[in-house]
Amino acid sequence: TVEELDLAHQLSESAGKLVISDTNNDRVLLLDAFSAPGEILVERSYCPTRLSRPTSVARFPDVGLVVVDRGNRRVVAVDDERLAPRPDLFERLLNDRVPTAAAIIPAAGTALLAVLTRAGRLSRPSLSLYDVRSLERVAVLSNDLQDPQGMAVVEDHLIVVDGVSRRALRITP
């Protein structure tokens, strides 16, 4: 239930409902904005065909819900009917990075997928932008990020909040 959230990391809107990434419970919840309890979309399981430590949710045009699956180091579509990951529909693996947040940015008749990664023992944090059609990386921003805490899309801009520098970066594709 919603009362048992453990590290609710991000929420998004989908078809008039709230989608919440409940990170430490390894699940994604679907919640009617004005009633409870919430419906569990995806629940704890440690295997590549399920989500592990979801930290972010976003609405992806023509695909549906996209979830950052931190434990499996990927960004993956979640099927609206089966409520399960759909790597055949959309998946971006990040084997060398640990993703923490994703957002969709409208850009000149198309869209970009922004993926934020936190620093690990062997890597610095970064923000990568991917073309949504080819999933090819088109840009990386890492020099200005020290401890990115989250991001949001405002109109056609991406706002990234950095904890160490105590500032918000505005990125316009």
C-alpha positions, 0 to 999 in steps of 0.5 A, spaced: 500 500 500 502 507 499 502 507 506 508 502 506 512 506 501 520 505 502 524 511 498 519 513 494 524 516 489 519 519 483 512 520 481 509 521 474 502 522 471 499 516 466 492 517 464 490 521 469 493 517 475 500 517 479 505 512 478 510 512 483 517 509 483 518 505 490 525 504 490 527 500 496 520 496 495 523 494 488 516 496 485 512 501 481 505 503 484 499 506 480 495 510 484 488 514 483 490 521 485 484 522 490 483 515 493 487 509 496 490 504 496 494 504 490 495 498 485 502 495 484 504 495 477 511 491 478 513 488 484 520 486 487 524 480 484 531 480 482 532 478 475 533 481 468 525 480 466 523 484 472 524 491 475 530 491 481 530 498 485 526 502 480 528 510 481 524 514 476 518 513 471 517 518 465 511 518 460 514 516 453 510 518 446 508 512 442 511 507 448 508 508 454 511 508 461 518 508 461 522 506 468 529 507 470 531 500 472 537 501 477 538 494 479 539 492 472 542 498 469 537 500 464 531 504 462 526 500 460 518 500 457 513 497 462 507 494 458 500 497 460 496 491 460 501 486 462 504 491 467 511 488 466 518 490 463 518 490 455 525 490 453 522 488 446 518 495 445 524 499 448 530 498 452 537 502 453 542 498 457 547 502 461 552 496 463 558 501 465 553 506 468 548 506 474 542 510 472 537 514 477 533 518 473 530 519 466 526 524 462 523 525 455 524 532 452 520 535 446 525 537 441 524 540 434 519 535 432 522 529 435 524 527 443 530 526 447 531 521 452 535 524 458 538 519 463 541 521 469 547 517 472 550 518 479 557 517 481 560 510 482 566 508 485 569 508 478 565 513 474 563 520 475 556 522 474 553 524 467 547 526 463 546 523 457 541 525 451 539 519 447 535 520 440 528 516 442 528 513 435 535 510 434 537 510 442 544 513 440 547 517 445 547 524 442 550 528 447 553 527 454 554 533 460 558 531 465 563 536 467 558 541 471 555 535 475 558 533 482 552 530 485 545 530 481 539 529 485 534 529 480 531 533 474 524 535 471 522 537 464 519 544 464 516 546 457 522 544 452 528 545 457 531 540 462 532 542 469 537 538 473 539 539 480 546 538 483 547 537 490 554 539 491 554 545 487 547 547 490 544 550 483 540 548 478 542 547 470 538 548 465 539 544 458 535 546 452 536 541 446 
